[in-house]
Structures are given as C-alpha cells and as structure tokens.
Amino acid sequence: MTYIINDNGIDREMTQIEIVDLRTSQAQLEVEQAAAEQAAADKAAAAASGRAKLAALGLTDDEINALLGA
C-alpha cells in the first residue's frame, strides 16, 4: 500500500520510517483509547456498586442522591 503525505504543499510517498512511525502511533492510540474506555467502564461499575451498597444500608434513592450530589 502506498501512503501519501503532504510535505509543505507537495504530495509525496511516505518513507518506510514514516510508515513505521504512523503505524506505531496508530497502535498506541488504539491502546490509549481502549484504556480510556476501560477506565470509564470501571468508574461506572464502581459508582453503581457504591449506590447498591448505600441502598443495602437502607438509604432511599433521594438520600443517596443527596449524599452523592446527583
């Protein structure tokens, strides 16, 4: 596959080093996106678990919301 880059207004083929850098950057971005998605899922799960634990202690939804500022 040929990769084209615009270098100061001139379209040219990317060098092998540029292609490797591009692929490395893309792979790193995918890893970072997956980590961010996992962190968001973990945070949501922790929030749900916390709410469930407060409800198990006998707090009403209104009391839980008041405590959590929701």
N, C-alpha and C positions, 0 to 999 in steps of 0.2 A: 504494500500500500504506500502511496506517495502522500507525504504530508507537505502542505504548502504553508509558508509563513510570510507575512508582510513585514519586510525589514526596511524601515524608513521609506515607505512608499513603493518599494519594489517587491513583487511576489517572487519567492524563490523556494526551492525544495529545502526541507529541514535536513540538517546533517544528522548522522547517526547519534551523535552525542545529544543533540537537541531532542530527538525522538525518545531516547532513553530517559532524559530528564522529564519530558512530557508524560511518559508512561509512569514514571516514578511518582510524579506529582499527582497524577490521577489516582493511582493506587493509594497514596497517602490520604487524599481527600476522601476516598471511599471508606478507609479505616476510621477517619475522624468523624464522618457522618454516621457510621454505624455506632461508634462510641457515644455520640451525642444522642442518638435515638435510644440507645440502651439506658443512658443516664436519665432521660426523660421518662422512660417506662419504669425505671426503678423508683424515681421520685413519685410518680403517680401511684405505684403499688404501696410505697411507704405511707403516702397520705391516706389511701383507702384503709390500710391496716390500722393506722392511728385512729381514724374515725370509728372503725369497727371496735377497737379496744375501748374507746371512750363510751360508745353505745353499750358495750358489755358491762361497763361500770354503772349503767343506769341513766346516763345523761340523755336528754332529749336532743333531737336534731337542732332545735333553736339554741340550746345550751352549748352544743358542740360548735355551732357556727359562731356564737358569741366568743367562745374561747379562741377559736382559730382566726377570728376576724374575717370570716367569709360572709 
